[in-house]
Structures are given as C-alpha cells and as structure tokens.
Amino acid sequence: MPRPTGNVRLKAARVAAGFNSQQDLADALTEHAKDMGIRGLSIGVRQVRRWESDNPPWPQPDCQRVLVHLLGQSLETLGFTPPWGAEGTVPDDARRRRVAGAAPAPGLAIGAGRAPAASHPETAGADFEAVTRSHRRLYWSVAPTTLHPAVVAHATLGCALLPETSDSTRRTIAAALAETYLLAGRIEFFDLSEPATAHDTLLLALQAAGEADHALLGSAIIAHMAFIPGWVGDQEGAQERMIAARTYARRAPASAEFLAWLDAVEAECETRCGDTRTALNLITHAEDVLEAGNEHPSPPWLDWFSPARLAAFKGNTQLLAGHLPQARAALLQALEAMTPGEEKQRTVVYGDLAAVEAASGNPEEACEYAGKALDQLALTWYATGMDRVREVRRALTPHQHESCVRDLDDRLYDWSTTLSALRR
C-alpha cells in the first residue's frame, strides 16, 4: 500500500518559508503571535504535526490568523478544509450525528471572504437567542435523546442566519450559536457517552465563539474539551486544553464562580489521570476563590456549577484518593445543598456515596444509595450517573451473593438498562 503523504501543501509552504522542521514552524508561530498582539498563544510541535497529517483539523481562530499572516497564504491553499465545507455546504458524514433521529450538524457558513448580506431584522438575534436560552433550561428535565435533535436543528438555523446578518445582530447570533453547539456537545459527552462526536461539536462551538469574539464562552468550550482527554487518562492533552481555557478567561471579566469552575474541571481531569493530590489542591483553591468572590457577575449560561457541585467534585476526588470519611462528609454536604433542577447531578452524588460505602465494606448502604440513583435515573436519564452505578456494582463483586446485591442486580439488569449497557 502507498504510504500516506500528509498535508503536502502545508509542508511545502513551511519549507519554502525557511522552516526545515515542524519544531521550527511551531516556534516561529508562537513568536509571531506575540508580534501580532495575540497574547498567550503557544503552538507546540504536536499541533503542527496534526496540521501536516492526512486529515488536518481546521485551526482555531487565533491560529488561523497567525498561520495566514506568517506563511502568506490562505488556509485552503495551505491544505485545510473548512469544517463547514466549500461555500457553506453541509459537512460530510464524518460530522453527522450518531444519535437516532438527529439531523446532520452543519458547520458555520462563515469566512468565505465576502461581506455578509444583512437580510434579517435586528430582532433576529434576540429571537434566536431566546430559543437557545429555552434549550438551556430544558436540558435539566428533558430526555437527552429528545432534546438533542432539537438543539442540533436550532444550530442548523443559526448557521443559515449567520451569513445573512451583520454587526451586533451577527455577534448575538454567533454567541448564541456557540452556546447551542456547547449544549449539544455536553449532551453528547455527558448524557450519550459520545466523546468523538462531542469533540467535533465543540470545535464548531469554538468556531462560533471566535466569530462572536466571546472569550469567556470560548474558555468554557475549551474547558469542556479538556474533559475528553481527561476522561481517558491523557493528562498532557487535558492540561494543554486547560492552559488554553485559562488564557481565554484572562481576556474577559470572569466571575469568581467561573474561575472556581475552571479549577474544578482541571481537578476532575487530574483525578481521572491519577493525580489526586494536585486535584485536591485545585479544589482547595476553588473554595478560596469562591469565598473571596469578585465584582464580576457570572454569565447566565454558567448553570452547571455551584458550591454544591464543587462539594460533589471534592467528594469524588476524596473517594478516589481513599479519604473515605472526608468523601462521605463532602458528598452529604453536596446532596443537602442541591436545589430542585439538579437531578442529574444528584444521581452522580448518590453513585459516589454508594462507592464510599462499598469501599468501606458496607454493602447494604452501598446498595441503598445505588437504588436511589436508579430511582432518579428512571426519571432523568444521565449516562454519567449510570456509569457511577455500574462502577459501584463492580466494586460489590465480593458481596454479590448477598441479598441486597442481588436485589440491586434485579433493578440494574432489567430489559432497558441491559440493552443500554450492551449497546456501548
């Protein structure tokens, strides 16, 4: 078989510009970003290697500017294919949603080199944003397989509206579109266990945030992207994304709550990568940030974090670190502080409390908490919560002949949950 040649256009442009190695280009791009006034942008050799691969990813907005300015050619000439296709076409099947009933997710019909035609009234931005806001609230109660197609369809509308608006209306739609894609990516990752699909969707969210020049929303999107490598133990990948997320957060007024959430995200990634000591230090810092506060209000879309959620993060990390009494106390505190509408997170806390009891040699208490999680999952499905219950069941293997564990099995392996587990 012939060997793949990679992105020969970028390679040729690199060599023609006098950069003999990928490292040379990475260093030059990082320095050139500083000259262009783009602060905090650091491009590594691994990123250049991905750009010179057979399927180079579409660069992020700041990287686009530096590449084009340094090498003097358009991105398409450098061998990149826009995620929205040529002249606003729908992307190929690789970007189609793998959820039954969901429509293909289009990319953003932007950046084609022509000024947008403003054919919609100024109210179009507020109208589109209102539906985004409604989807944000519905996420906490509507089944993910029901809500996801509606969110993707709304993104389709946003992609169609964006090139037909201008000025503040365009920025309003672009920001709402970024939030819509972020919500779709959250559903795909946390609710449907589709990390590959979530990655592609979050890239579209980041592209829209760049179009809106919304640094804080960009930070939130990149932080969500850190979960993807963090979940599989890729510490370097998660840390790179968190550095980028914090860089974007410095470019906009960030509330104490938002900054504490960044600490919590990084702590969860470090926990998944086995570094619970660093994770606990991050959580302590987050608690200090929340206590100190600042004058900046939290954005309305930051509805996935609260002091109760931070206590839940802390309890999970303490559990995995083997600090069982402390984990139990933190999780009970989180459970008590939760408000109506946090049912999805409640399943996770029940699962972690069950894991604490299982690790403490209390199978009956573990099964009781796992049963509460299943009760809530029957009302509000959440794949992350079900994962916690399955982890508890594996931990209860030494007690699997006890009646409480058998009763849990009867609930865990009914027709619907068995089919769901075997599809994964």
N, C-alpha and C positions, 0 to 999 in steps of 0.2 A: 504494500500500500504506500502511496506517496506520503511523505512527511508533511504535516501542516506548516504553512509558511507564516502564519500570523498576520498581523496588520502591517503589510509591507509599506503602505503609504506613510504611516507614522514613522516607521523605521527609516525610510528613505529621507523624510524631512528632518529627522533627528541627525542623521549622518551629514546631510547637506548643510545643516546649521553648525556643524563642527562638534557635535556631542557624540563621541565614539561609543559611549556605554549608556545603559539605562540609568545608572547612578549619576552620570554627568548631567543627563537631562533632568532628573529629579532634583538635583542640587540647583541647577540653573532656574528651574521653575519656582522653587521656593524663594530664591533670592529675587527673582523678577517680580514675584507677588509683592514683596516688600517695596520695591521700586514703584509699583503701581498703586501703592497705598492700601493693599489688601492685607490687613493685619491678621496674624495668627494662622495663616495658611501654610501648612507643611506637607509637601508631597514626597512620599517615600518611593524607593525603587520598586517595592511590590506593586504600588499603584501604576507605575509606568509599565511594569511587566504585564499587568492586566490590560492596559491600553494597547499593548503590542501583541495581544493574544489573537486567536482566530475570531473570537466573539467579544470585541472590546466593549465595555459598558459605556453608556453615554456619560460624559464627565459632569460633575456638579457645576452649578453656575459660576462660582469663583474660579474653578479650574478651567472652565471653558474660556473665560476671559484671558487668563494667563497663557494658555496654550496658543490661542489665536494670535495674541499680541507678540509672544516670543518667536513663534515659528512663521508668522506672516501668512498663514493660510486658514481657510475656513475649516470647521470641524469635519464637514462632509469630505472635503478634499484630503483631510488627514486620516480618512478611513473610518470615521464614526458614523453610525446610522442613528438618526434621532429616534427616541422611543415612541414618538407619535407617527413615524413613517414619513414618507415624502408628501409634502404639500398637504398635511393634515389627514392622511389616510389612517385607517384603523390599523393598529399593530397586528403582527402575525399571531398564530395560535399559541406561541410561547407565552404570550401575555394574556391569554384568555383565562377566565376564572374557572377553577376546578370545583365549583360548587354547583350542584344541580339547580337549574333554573336561572342561574346568573348570566347576565349578558357579558360579552367581551368588554374589557375595560380599555377605552381608548386612551391614547396618550394626549398630550397637550398640543393643540394645533397652534403653536406659537413659534416665534423665532424664524419665520420663513423669509425674513429680510424685507418685509413690506409693512407699511404703517397700517394698523387696524382700522377698519371701517366702522365708525360708531353708528350702528343702526338700531340700537335699543335705547330706551329712555333711561334716565338716571336711576329710576326706581328699580331697574332690573337687578342691580347689585343687592339692594336691601331685600328684594323678593327672593333671590337665590339664597342669600344668607339666612333668611328666616327658615327655609326648609332644612338647611344644614343644622341650624340650632335645634329644630324639632327632632331630627335624627339623633343628635347628641343626647337628648333626653330619653328618647325611645330605646336607646341601647341598653338601658338598665332594666327594662322589663320585657322587651320583645325578643322572641326566639331568634338567635343569630342567623339561622338559615332562612328566616322570613325577612329580617331586616337587611341582610347583606345585599340581595339583588336590588332592593330599593335604593340603597346607598350608592351602589355602582351605577345604577341608572341616573341618579342625580349627578354623579361625576360626569357621565356622558353628556348631560345637558350643559354642565359647566364648561366642558371642552368646546362645545358648539358655540356658547355665548362669548367666550373669552376673546376670540379674534374679531368679534363684531362690536366690541366696546372699547372705550378709551379712558384715559386719565383715572380719576378716582373710582369710577364705576368698574373699570378693568381691575384695579388693585383690590377692590372689595370682592369681586368675583374670584380673583386668583387666590386670595386668602381663604375664602370660604371653600374653594375647591381643594386647597391644601388640607384644610381640616376634614373635608369629606373623604379624601383619599387616606388621611391618617386614621379616620374611624374605620374605613374598610380594612386597612392593614391591621388594626387592632383586633377586629373581628376574626380575620384570617389567622392571626397568630395565637391569640389567647382563647378564642372560642371554638375555632375549627381546626386547630393544630395543623395549619398550612404555612410553615415558615418560608418556604421558597416563594409561594405566591405573595405572602406578606412583604417579602423583600422587594419584589418588583413594584408592588403597590406603593410602598413607602418611598421608593425612588421617584415615582410620579408625584407623590405628595411634596417631596423636597423640591422638585422642579417647579411646582405651582407656588410654593413658598418663596422661591427665588424670584419668580415673576412678580409676586406681590412685594418683594423686598421686605419680608416679615422675618426678621432674625430670630425672634423668640419662638415663633412657630417652627422655624427651621431647626432650632435647638431641640424642641420637643420631638420632632420627627426623627432626627439623628439619634437621640437618646433611645427612642423605641427601636431603632435599627440595631442598637447595641445589644438588645435582648437576644437577637437571633444568634450571633456567635457565642454570647454568654451562656445561653441555654445548653450548648453542646460542648462547653469547656474550652472554647477558643479565647483564652484570656487576652492575647495580643489584639485580636480583632475587636473584642469588646472595648478594650482600653483605648484603641485608636478612635473609635466612634465616640467614646465619652469625652476625649480631648476635643474633638470637633464640636460636640454638643456644648461643652462649656465655653468654647471660643465664641460660638454664635450667641450664647446667653450674655456674654460680656458686651455685645454690641447693642443691647436694648435694655431698658429698665426691667429688671427681673425681680419679682416679689420674693420674699423670704420663703414662701411656700414652694415656689418653683425651684429655687436653689436647693432646698431641702429634698425635693423630689429627685433632682439630679443625683444627689448623694445616695438616695435610696436605690435608684436604678443601678448605679455603679456598685453599691453594696450587694445587691442581688446577683449581679453578674460575677462579682468576686466570690460570692458564696458558691455559686454553681461551678466555679473554677477551682474550688477547694481552699481558697484563702479567706477563711472566716475571720481571722484576726484583723486583716485590712477592712473587711466588711463591717465588723463591729465598730471600728474606729470611724468609718464613714457615717454610720448610723448615729454615733455619739455627736459627730459634727453636725449632722442634720438636726438633731434635737436642739443643739445650741443655736443654730441658725433660726429655727422656728421660735425659740424662746426670745431671742434678741429682736426678731422682726425687722422690718424696714418700711419706708414710706410708700413703696410701690404696690399697687393692688394686683391681685392675681388675675390672669385672663379668664374669661368665662368658660373657655374650653378645658381649663385645668380642673375637671370634675372627677378625675380618677385618683386623687391624692388628698390626704387629710392627716391630722395627727393620729387618728385611729389606724389608717393604712400604714403609717410609719411604725406604729407599735406592732402591726402584723408582720412587716418586713423584719423587724428586730427579733420577734419571736421565732420566725422561721430560721434566721441565721443562728440564733442561740441553740435551737434544736439541732441543727446540723453540726454545730460546734460541740455538741454534747453537754451543754449547760441546761439540763432539763428543768430544774426548779425555776430558773430565771425565764426560760422559754414559756413555761406554763403561765407564769405571772404576766408576762408581756402579752400573750395571746388572749388571756382572760380580760386584760385591760382593753385590748383592741375590740374584743367582742362586746364589751359593755359600752364602749364609746361609739359603736357604729350606729348610724341613723337609718331610717327607712329609705330604701333605694340602693342600699349597699349589699343586696342579697348575694350577688356573685362573689364578692369578696368574703362574705360570711361563710360560703362553702369552703373556701381555702383555709380560713381560720379553724373551722371545725375539723378539717382534714389534718391540719398541723397539730391541733390539740389531741387528736386521735393518735398521731405519730408519737407525740410526747408520752402518752400513756402506754403505747405499745413498747417504746424503748425503756419505760420504767417498769415493765413486767406486769402491767395491769390490763390484761386483755379485755375484761368486761367493760372497763371505762373507755378503752380504745374503740370497741365496737359501738358503744353508745354514741360517742362523738361521730364516728363514721356514719352511723344511721342518721344522725341529724344532718350531716352533709348530704346524704342521699335524699332526705326529705326535701331539702332546699333545691337540690338539682332537679327533682321531679317538677318543681315549679319554675325554676330559672336555670336553663342548661348553661354550663360553663366548663369547657374541656379542661381548663387548668384545675378546676375544683375536682373533677373526676380523676385526673391524674394523681392528685393527692390521696384520694380514697384508695386507688389501686396500689399506691406505694405503701399505704398502711396495711393493706391485705397481704402484701408480700412480707412485710415485717412480722405479721402474725402467723407465719408458716409454722413456727414451733408450737403454736397453740391451735392448730387447725382442726383438731379432734374435739375441742371444747364446743359446747352447745352454742355459746354466743357467737363464735366464729362461723359455725355452720349456718346460723340464722343470718349473719351478715352475707354469707355466700348466696343464700337464697334470694336476698334482695339485690346483690351485686350482679348476679348472673341470671336475671330474668331475660325475656326474649329481646327487649330493646337494648339493654346495656351489653348483652353478649354480642349482638350484631354490630353494635358501635365499636366494641373493642376489637373484633376480628377484622373490621374493615381497615384498621390502622396499620 
